[in-house]
Amino acid sequence: MPKLIRITTVPLSLKLLLAGQMKFMKEQGWDVVMVSADGREISQVTKAEGVRHEVIPFTRKITPFQDLKCLWQLYQLIKREQPDIVHTHTPKAGLLGMIAAKLAGVQVRIHTLAGIPYMSAEGGKKSLLEKMEKITYSYATQVWPNSNGLKNFVIENNLCPEEKLHVIGKGSSNGVDLSKFNRGVLKENHLVAATMRILPGEDDFIILSVGRLVKDKGIQELVDAFLSSKIVNKSKLVLLGSFEQDLNPLSPETIKIITDHPRIVQIDWSDHVAHYLALADVLVHPSHREGFPNVLLEAGAMQLPVICSDIIGNKDIITQQKTGLIFPVKDVSVLKEAMEFAFVKRDNMAQMAMNLYDEVVLNYNRPQIHQEIFETYQALLGTVSPSK
């Protein structure tokens, strides 16, 4: 029985980014172990996936002494478990996981690349983060960018040999669960609860953004564009995500506006994202950097019109004026105009949403992605000499 270890920095990533993957591999007869830092999501994810979880106390910040401790613990864990494949996701887990797996003699070491932090960093931190990415890729036997745009960026910037790079399908780390993001299966009580949190007026145009409330998610620009738009008094801006003030924080002024403005609703988080997508009139995703954003696939599955920034990842999914509207990243005036267009030209937006829905169903159905990952695992195992 082949053994697979999947490693992420925090358990929330196992729950949200990789949902169903570990369960799928177990159903194919594999022994699967999940690894992450401690967190409240562990009990949920072990129940959902039906596989074992081991805690390594990762931090998301740069913490050299703690990182060395985690590296040693990871090495010991991998040495003990003797996996056939170690597959990492998220920057810190990738760096430490790939080094530990190489030192422990694992022959198939895969890192999924879902966005590169240094792309939006500045100064000395940018240089440090770039070096960390290169180290991660050097210790991996395969690097899986989750979009072709990200793959091209890695090649153009000489971060990794091209022969190591592989994109699953058309992109995405995990596809989208069409059985969950489906207007036909939404529960009335969750729709009512979401409506009560938004409290829309009868004719309010609902603009939704989903994700962490941090600077590099473009929240500052979104708030500024909304407040300066002609539709501010006919709309509500719903921000579904938590403030994260320890990493890449928003300015105190922006936080105060979000908290106090009568036309802005901030909701910490919900496991019922599909219900908020169902209530919205448009999804705006103004992020400064992405790998391959799941929320665009989820909006597509829910037939919700999309406005997004012109960055890698977004452009891998959205085609301008065919499947959504794209604006130059950080450009408040063009984002404002796009939201005003979406308000006025609802039939146009609805047609783009249907075009996106067709593409999502064809290319990004989750079981299809899981099957391709599994087949790639098998092919990789077939190229290495038996270690047991």
For each residue, the residues with C-beta under 8 A, 3 or more apart:
1: 29 30 31
2: 30 31 84 85 377 381
3: 30 31 32 33 81 82 83 84 85
4: 25 30 31 32 33 83 84 85 86 87 377
5: 32 33 34 35 78 81 83 85 86 87 101
6: 14 18 21 22 32 33 34 35 87 88 89
7: 34 35 36 56 74 86 87 88 89 93 97
8: 11 13 14 17 18 34 35 36 88 89 90 93
9: 13 36 37 58 60 90 91 92 93
10: 13 36 37 39 41 58 60 90
11: 8 14 15 36 37 38 39 40 41 42 45 53
12: 15 16 39 41
13: 8 9 10 16 17 18 36 89 90
14: 6 8 11 17 18 19 22 34 36 41 45 49 53
15: 11 12 18 19 41 44 45 48
16: 12 13 19 294
17: 8 13 14 89 90 114 173 174 294
18: 6 8 13 14 15 21 22 89 173 174
19: 14 15 16 48 174 177
20: 23 24 48 49 174 177 366 370
21: 6 18 24 25 49 174 370 373
22: 6 14 18 25 26 32 34 49 50 51
23: 20 26 27 48 49 50 51
24: 20 21 27 28 367 370 374
25: 4 21 22 28 30 32 374 377
26: 22 23 29 30 31 32 49 50 51
27: 23 24
28: 24 25 374
29: 1 26
30: 1 2 3 4 25 26
31: 1 2 3 4 26
32: 3 4 5 6 22 25 26 49 51 52
33: 3 4 5 6 51 52 53 54 81 83
34: 5 6 7 8 14 22 45 46 49 51 52 53 54
35: 5 6 7 8 53 54 55 56 74 77 93 97
36: 7 8 9 10 11 13 14 39 42 53 55 56 58 93
37: 9 10 11 55 56 57 58 59
38: 11 42 55 57
39: 10 11 12 36 42
40: 11 43 44
41: 10 11 12 14 15 44 45
42: 11 36 38 39 45 46 53 55
43: 40 46 47
44: 15 40 41 47 48
45: 11 14 15 34 41 42 48 49 53
46: 34 42 43 49 50 51 52 53
47: 43 44 50
48: 15 19 20 23 44 45
49: 14 20 21 22 23 26 32 34 45 46
50: 22 23 26 46 47
51: 22 23 26 32 33 34 46
52: 32 33 34 46
53: 11 14 33 34 35 36 42 45 46
54: 33 34 35 77
55: 35 36 37 38 42
56: 7 35 36 37 70 73 74 77
57: 37 38 66 69 70 73
58: 9 10 36 37 70 92 93 96
59: 37 63 66 67 92
60: 9 10 92 247
61: 246 247
62: 67 128
63: 59 66 67
64: 67 68
65: 68 69
66: 57 59 63 69 70
67: 59 62 63 64 70 71 92 96
68: 64 65 71 72
69: 57 65 66 72 73
70: 56 57 58 66 67 73 74 96
71: 67 68 74 75 96 99 100
72: 68 69 75 76
73: 56 57 69 70 76 77
74: 7 35 56 70 71 77 78 96 97 100
75: 71 72 78 79 100 103 104
76: 72 73 79 80
77: 35 54 56 73 74 80 81 100
78: 5 74 75 81 82 83 86 100 101 104 106
79: 75 76 82 104
80: 76 77
81: 3 5 33 77 78
82: 3 78 79 387 388
83: 3 4 5 33 78 86 101 106
84: 2 3 4 106 107 108 381 387
85: 2 3 4 5 106 108 109 110 377 380 381
86: 4 5 7 78 83 97 98 100 101 106 108 109 110
87: 4 5 6 7 110 111 112
88: 6 7 8 93 94 97 98 110 111 112 136 140
89: 6 7 8 13 17 18 93 94 111 112 114 173
90: 8 9 10 13 17 93 94 114
91: 9 94 95 117 129 132 133 136
92: 9 58 59 60 67 95 96
93: 7 8 9 35 36 58 88 89 90 96 97
94: 88 89 90 91 97 98 111 112 113 136 140
95: 91 92 98 99 132 135 136
96: 58 67 70 71 74 92 93 99 100
97: 7 35 74 86 88 93 94 100 101 111
98: 86 88 94 95 101 102 109 111 136 139 140
99: 71 95 96 102 103 135 139
100: 71 74 75 77 78 86 96 97 103 104
101: 5 78 83 86 97 98 104 106 109 139
102: 98 99 105 106 109 139
103: 75 99 100
104: 75 78 79 100 101
105: 102 387
106: 78 83 84 85 86 101 102 109
107: 84 141 384 385 387
108: 84 85 86 141 142 377 380 381 384
109: 85 86 98 101 102 106 139 140 141 142
110: 85 86 87 88 140 141 142 143 144 380
111: 87 88 89 94 97 98 136 137 140 142 143 144
112: 87 88 89 94 144 146 173
113: 94 116 143 144 145 146 150 154 291
114: 17 89 90 146 150 173 291 292
115: 119 150 289 290 291 313
116: 113 119 129 133 150 153 154 289 291
117: 91 120 121 129 289
118: 121 125 126 127 129 130 133
119: 115 116 153 288 289 312
120: 117 216 288 289
121: 117 118 125 126 129
122: 125 126
123: 126 127
124: 127 128
125: 118 121 122 128 129
126: 118 121 122 123 129 130
127: 118 123 124 130 131
128: 62 124 125 131 132
129: 91 116 117 118 121 125 126 132 133
130: 118 126 127 133 134 159
131: 127 128 134 135
132: 91 95 128 129 135 136
133: 91 116 118 129 130 136 137 159
134: 130 131 137 138 159 160
135: 95 99 131 132 138 139
136: 88 91 94 95 98 111 132 133 139 140 143
137: 111 133 134 140 143 154 159 160 164
138: 134 135 160
139: 98 99 101 102 109 135 136
140: 88 94 98 109 110 111 136 137 143 164
141: 107 108 109 110 164 380
142: 108 109 110 111 164 165 166 380
143: 110 111 113 136 137 140 154 160 164 165 166
144: 110 111 112 113 165 166 167 168
145: 113 148 150 151 153 154 165 167 291
146: 112 113 114 150 167 168 171 172 173 291 292 313
147: 150 151 167 171 172 291 292 312 313 316
148: 145 151 152 167 170 171 316
149: 152 153 312 313 315 316
150: 113 114 115 116 145 146 147 153 154 291 292 312 313 316
151: 145 147 148 154 155 165 167
152: 148 149 155 156 312
153: 116 119 145 149 150 156 157 159 312
154: 113 116 137 143 145 150 151 157 159 160 165
155: 151 152 158 159 160 162 165
156: 152 153
157: 153 154
158: 155
159: 130 133 134 137 153 154 155
160: 134 137 138 143 154 155 164 165
161: 164 165
162: 155 165
163:
164: 137 140 141 142 143 160 161
165: 142 143 144 145 151 154 155 160 161 162
166: 142 143 144 376
167: 144 145 146 147 148 151 170 171
168: 144 146 171 172 173 369 372 373 376
169: 172 175 363 364 368 369 372
170: 148 167 316 363 364
171: 146 147 148 167 168 292 316 317
172: 146 147 168 169 175 176 292 294 297 364 369
173: 17 18 89 112 114 146 168 291 292 294
174: 17 18 19 20 21 294 366 369 370
175: 169 172 297 364 365 366 367 368 369 370
176: 172 181 294 297 298 300 301 360 364 365 366
177: 19 20 180 181 366
178: 181 182 301 360 361 365 366
179: 182 185
180: 177 185 274
181: 176 177 178 274 277 297 298 301 302
182: 178 179 185 186 274 301 302
183: 186 278 302 303
184:
185: 179 180 182
186: 182 183 190 191 274 275 278
187: 190 191 275
188: 191 192
189: 192 193
190: 186 187 193 194 272 275
191: 186 187 188 194 195 275 278 279
192: 188 189 195 196
193: 189 190 196 197 272 275
194: 190 191 197 198 270 272 275 276 279
195: 191 192 198 199 200 279
196: 192 193 199
197: 193 194 265 267
198: 194 195 206 236 238 265 276 279
199: 195 196 265
200: 195 204 206 236 279
201: 204 236
202:
203: 234
204: 200 201 234 235 236
205: 231 234 235 236 281 282 343
206: 198 200 235 236 238 279 280 281 282
207: 226 235 236 237 238 280 281 282 284 339
208: 238 240 276 277 279 280 282 283 284 304
209: 217 219 222 237 238 239 240 241 283 284 285 286
210: 240 241 273 276 277 283 285 295 298
211: 217 240 241 285 287 295
212: 217 241 242 244
213: 217 219 239 241 242 243 244 250 258 266
214: 217 219 243 244 247 248 249 250
215: 219 220 248 249 250 288
216: 120 248 287 288 289
217: 209 211 212 213 214 241 286 287 288
218: 221 222 285 286 287 288 309 329 330
219: 209 213 214 215 222 223 239 250 254 258 286
220: 215 223 224 250 251 254
221: 218 224 225 286 330 331 332 335
222: 209 218 219 225 226 237 284 286 335
223: 219 220 226 227 237 254 257 258 264
224: 220 221 227 228 332
225: 221 222 228 229 332 333 335 336 339
226: 207 222 223 229 232 235 237 263 264 336 339
227: 223 224 232 257 261
228: 224 225 232 332 336
229: 225 226 232 235 336 339 340
230: 340
231: 205 234 235 339 340 343
232: 226 227 228 229 235 263
233: 263
234: 203 204 205 231 343
235: 204 205 206 207 226 229 231 232 263 339 343
236: 198 200 201 204 205 206 207 263 264 265
237: 207 209 222 223 226 263 264 265
238: 198 206 207 208 209 265 267 276 280
239: 209 213 219 258 264 265 266 267
240: 208 209 210 211 267 269 270 273 276
241: 209 210 211 212 213 217 266 267 268 269
242: 212 213 268 269
243: 213 214 249 250 255 266
244: 212 213 214 247 248 249
245: 249 250
246: 61 249
247: 60 61 214 244
248: 214 215 216 244
249: 214 215 243 244 245 246
250: 213 214 215 219 220 243 245 254 255 258
251: 220 254 255
252: 255 256
253: 256 257
254: 219 220 223 250 251 257 258
255: 243 250 251 252 258 259
256: 252 253 259 260
257: 223 227 253 254 260 261 264
258: 213 219 223 239 250 254 255 261 264 266
259: 255 256 266
260: 256 257
261: 227 257 258 264
262:
263: 226 232 233 235 236 237
264: 223 226 236 237 239 257 258 261
265: 197 198 199 236 237 238 239
266: 213 239 241 243 258 259
267: 197 238 239 240 241 270 276
268: 241 242
269: 240 241 242
270: 194 240 267 273 275 276
271:
272: 190 193 194 275 276
273: 210 240 270 276 277 295 298
274: 180 181 182 186 277 278 298 302
275: 186 187 190 191 193 194 270 272 278 279
276: 194 198 208 210 238 240 267 270 272 273 279 280
277: 181 208 210 273 274 280 283 298 299 302 304
278: 183 186 191 274 275 302 304
279: 191 194 195 198 200 206 208 275 276
280: 206 207 208 238 276 277 283 304
281: 205 206 207 305 342 343 346
282: 205 206 207 208 304 305 306 307 339 342 349
283: 208 209 210 277 280 295 296 299 304 305 306 307
284: 207 208 209 222 306 307 308 335 339
285: 209 210 211 218 293 295 296 306 307 308 309 314
286: 209 217 218 219 221 222 308 309 327 329 335
287: 211 216 217 218 290 293 308 309 311 313 314 329
288: 119 120 215 216 217 218 309 311 329 330
289: 115 116 117 119 120 216 311 312 313
290: 115 287 293 311 312 313 314
291: 113 114 115 116 145 146 147 150 173 312 313
292: 114 146 147 150 171 172 173 313 316 317
293: 285 287 290 296 297 308 313 314 317
294: 16 17 172 173 174 176 297 298
295: 210 211 273 283 285 298 299
296: 283 285 293 299 300 306 308 314 317 318 324
297: 172 175 176 181 293 294 300 301 317 360 364
298: 176 181 210 273 274 277 294 295 301 302
299: 277 283 295 296 302 304 305 306 353 356
300: 176 296 297 303 304 306 317 323 353 356 357 359 360 364
301: 176 178 181 182 297 298 357 360 361
302: 181 182 183 274 277 278 298 299
303: 183 300 350 353 354 356 357
304: 208 277 278 280 282 283 299 300 353
305: 281 282 283 299 324 325 342 349 350 352 353
306: 282 283 284 285 296 299 300 318 323 324 325 352 353 356
307: 282 283 284 285 324 325 326 327 335 338 339 342
308: 284 285 286 287 293 296 314 318 324 325 326 327
309: 218 285 286 287 288 314 326 327 328 329 330
310: 314 315 326 327 328 329
311: 287 288 289 290 314 315 329
312: 119 147 149 150 152 153 289 290 291 315 316
313: 115 146 147 149 150 287 289 290 291 292 293 316 317
314: 285 287 290 293 296 308 309 310 311 317 318 326
315: 149 310 311 312 318 326
316: 147 148 149 150 170 171 292 312 313
317: 171 292 293 296 297 300 313 314 323 356 359
318: 296 306 308 314 315 323 324 326 356
319: 322 323 324
320: 324 325 326
321: 325 352
322: 319 352 355
323: 300 306 317 318 319 352 353 355 356 359
324: 296 305 306 307 308 318 319 320 352 353 356
325: 305 306 307 308 320 321 338 341 342 349 352
326: 307 308 309 310 314 315 318 320
327: 286 307 308 309 310 331 334 335 337 338
328: 309 310 331 334
329: 218 286 287 288 309 310 311
330: 218 221 288 309
331: 221 327 328 334 335
332: 221 224 225 228 335 336
333: 225 336 337
334: 327 328 331 337 338
335: 221 222 225 284 286 307 327 331 332 338 339
336: 225 226 228 229 332 333 339 340
337: 327 333 334 340 341
338: 307 325 327 334 335 341 342
339: 207 225 226 229 231 235 282 284 307 335 336 342 343
340: 229 230 231 336 337 343 344
341: 325 337 338 344 345 348
342: 281 282 305 307 325 338 339 345 346 349
343: 205 231 234 235 281 339 340 346
344: 340 341
345: 341 342 348 349
346: 281 342 343 349 350
347: 350 351
348: 341 345 351 352
349: 282 305 325 342 345 346 352 353
350: 303 305 346 347 353 354
351: 347 348 354 355
352: 305 306 321 322 323 324 325 348 349 355 356
353: 299 300 303 304 305 306 323 324 349 350 356 357
354: 303 350 351 357 358
355: 322 323 351 352 358 359
356: 299 300 303 306 317 318 323 324 352 353 359 360
357: 300 301 303 353 354 360 361
358: 354 355 361 362
359: 300 317 323 355 356 362 363 364
360: 176 178 297 300 301 356 357 363 364 365
361: 178 301 357 358 364 365
362: 358 359
363: 169 170 359 360 368
364: 169 170 172 175 176 297 300 359 360 361 368 369
365: 175 176 178 360 361 368 369
366: 20 174 175 176 177 178 369 370
367: 24 175 370 371
368: 169 175 363 364 365 371 372
369: 168 169 172 174 175 364 365 366 372 373
370: 20 21 24 174 175 366 367 373 374
371: 367 368 374 375
372: 168 169 368 369 375 376
373: 21 168 369 370 376 377
374: 24 25 28 370 371 377 378
375: 371 372 378 379
376: 166 168 372 373 379 380
377: 2 4 25 85 108 373 374 380 381
378: 374 375 381 382
379: 375 376 382 383
380: 85 108 110 141 142 376 377 383 384
381: 2 84 85 108 377 378 384
382: 378 379
383: 379 380
384: 107 108 380 381 387
385: 107
386:
387: 82 84 105 107 384
388: 82
